[in-house]
Amino acid sequence: MPMGMWGFEEEIRDRKIEFEIDGEKGNFKSLSYVVKKSDLKLFCDMIYFFLSEHNLDKTLNDAFKY
């Protein structure tokens, strides 16, 4: 999870959103965040603003090309 390397999980914890990371261990392309339905809108907003702030859209696109 490239976003995890840039501190995204810390921001989630700061907002008191409970989450789990689910997926195939050792394969970062298959990992996903699992959040409560009641936190979903805030979580999506956080993704948008995090990517905008850190200009990670290119980084994420490059990471998922392969």
C-alpha positions as CSV (number, residue, x, y, z in Angstrom):
1,M,0.0,0.0,0.0
2,P,2.0,3.0,-1.2
3,M,-0.3,5.4,0.7
4,G,0.6,3.7,3.9
5,M,4.3,4.5,3.3
6,W,3.3,8.2,3.1
7,G,1.5,8.4,6.5
8,F,-2.0,7.8,5.4
9,E,-2.7,5.3,8.1
10,E,-1.6,7.8,10.7
11,E,-4.1,10.3,9.4
12,I,-6.8,7.6,9.6
13,R,-5.9,6.9,13.3
14,D,-5.9,10.7,14.1
15,R,-9.6,10.8,12.9
16,K,-10.4,7.8,15.1
17,I,-11.5,5.7,12.2
18,E,-11.2,2.0,12.9
19,F,-9.8,0.0,10.0
20,E,-8.3,-3.3,9.0
21,I,-6.1,-4.2,6.1
22,D,-7.4,-7.3,4.3
23,G,-6.0,-9.3,1.4
24,E,-3.2,-11.6,0.4
25,K,-0.1,-11.1,2.5
26,G,3.0,-10.2,0.5
27,N,1.0,-8.9,-2.4
28,F,0.4,-5.2,-1.9
29,K,-1.8,-5.0,-5.0
30,S,-4.4,-7.3,-3.4
31,L,-4.6,-5.4,0.0
32,S,-7.5,-3.2,0.9
33,Y,-8.7,-1.1,3.7
34,V,-11.8,-2.3,5.5
35,V,-13.8,0.4,7.4
36,K,-17.2,0.6,8.9
37,K,-20.0,1.7,6.6
38,S,-20.7,4.7,8.9
39,D,-17.1,5.9,8.3
40,L,-17.0,5.3,4.6
41,K,-17.7,8.9,3.4
42,L,-15.1,10.4,5.7
43,F,-12.6,7.7,4.6
44,C,-13.2,8.4,0.9
45,D,-12.8,12.2,1.6
46,M,-9.6,11.5,3.4
47,I,-8.2,9.5,0.4
48,Y,-9.1,12.3,-2.0
49,F,-7.5,15.1,0.2
50,F,-4.5,12.9,1.0
51,L,-3.8,12.3,-2.7
52,S,-4.3,16.0,-3.5
53,E,-2.1,17.2,-0.7
54,H,0.8,14.8,-1.4
55,N,0.4,14.7,-5.2
56,L,0.5,10.9,-5.1
57,D,-1.7,10.2,-8.1
58,K,1.3,9.7,-10.3
59,T,3.0,7.5,-7.7
60,L,-0.1,5.3,-7.3
61,N,-0.6,5.0,-11.0
62,D,3.0,4.0,-11.5
63,A,2.7,1.4,-8.7
64,F,-0.4,-0.3,-10.1
65,K,0.8,-0.4,-13.8
66,Y,2.3,-3.8,-13.3
